[in-house]
Amino acid sequence: MPYEGRKEGTRQLTGFTHKAPITIDPTNFIYFFPTASPSNPECMWIALDHINYFKRAENAQTQVVFKNKQSFIIPVSYTTLNNQVLRTALLKTTLTKRIEDSERKSLYYANGSKIMNASERKGAYQ
């Protein structure tokens, strides 16, 4: 799916229109977010699940340490990066819930009948 389609999907799920994170592969939990406007040549894309941690650095920048132990100083503020991480986490949670709900509905319809709860008994009520 091209970038514009992924961006539109994010907008529909979250309402984010600027610096929107995108889903690359929800089944493998691959979500990326931009550090600036994607039209900005200084923009970098970061994979959410590859971040180990991040902290404030000098000159309103942020140090990002990835799970592979590599560390980079990113030219965006801690607050901006934290906001992008939170927006991406919201996208991930929202999409995961939608997928789970869809799978639950598919299971319901595939069985052709209501799945009984533990407290229900098979058969008609008298």
N, C-alpha and C positions, 0 to 999 in steps of 0.2 A: 504494500500500500504506500503510495507516495506521501511525502511530508505534509502536503496540504490536507489530505484526508485524515491523517493522524491528528493534526492540529484541530481540525473540525470535530473529530471524535472527542478530544479533550474539552473543547468548548461546550459540546452538548452534555457531557457528563458533569463538568465542574463549573462552567460559566467563565473559565479563564480565557481571556482573549489576548493578553500581552505577556510575552515571555512564557508562553504556555509549555509545560512539560509534555512529552509525548511517550506513547507506548510503542516499544519496538516488538516485544513478545511477552504478552501477559502470562502465558503458561510457564515461562521460565523466569518471570519477574524481572524483565529487562525494561527499565524506564529511564529516560534521559531528560535532563532539564538544561536550559540555556542559562549562561551566567549574565547575559545581556540580551538585547533585542537580536533575534537571529539575522536581521539585516545589517547589524553592526559587524564590521570585519574583526573586531576584538572579541566577539562572542565565542565562548567555548561551550561544548556540550559535555555534561558529566553524567555518568551512570550512577543512579541512586544507590544501588546495592553494592557498589564497589568502594563507597566511602566508608572508612573505618571511623574517622572523626575529623572535626575541623575546629579551628580556634582562631581568635583574633590575631592579626599580625600588625606590624607597623604600617603607618601611612594609610590607614583605612582599608587595608587588604586582609585577606583571609588565608591561613595556611590550611590546606586540605591534605590529610594523610589517608592514602588508599589502603585497602586490605593487603595489597602486595608490598606494603611498607614504603612505597614511594611517596614523597612529599612534594607539594608544589605550593607556591604562593600565587594566589588568584587575585587579580586586580579588581575585586569587588569587596564591598564591606561585609562584615560578618552578618549583619542584619539582612542584607540582600540575599546572601547565600542561604542563611537559615530559612528565610521566607520561601525560597525556591525549593529547598528540601521538603518543607512542610507542604507546599502545593503539590509536589510530586508524590508525597506519601498519601495525600488525599486522593489524588488520581488513582493510585495503586489500590487503595482501600475500596474506593467506589467501584472500580472496574472488577475487582475480585468479588465483591458482593454481587454485582450484576451477573457475573459468570456463574457463581454458585447458585443464585436464584434460578437462572436459566436451566442449569443442570438438574435442579430439584424439580422444576416443572416438566422437563423432558422425561425424567424418571416416572413422574406421576402419570403422564400421558402414555408412556411406553407400557406401563403395567396395565393400563386400561381401567383401572379402578383406584379408589382412594387407598393410600397406604394407611394401615391401621396404626393408631397410637397404642402404646403399651396398655393403657387403661380400657381400650375398646375390646369388645368380644365379637367374634365372627358370628354372623347370623342376624336375623331381624329382631328388633326389640318387641316385646310383648306388651 
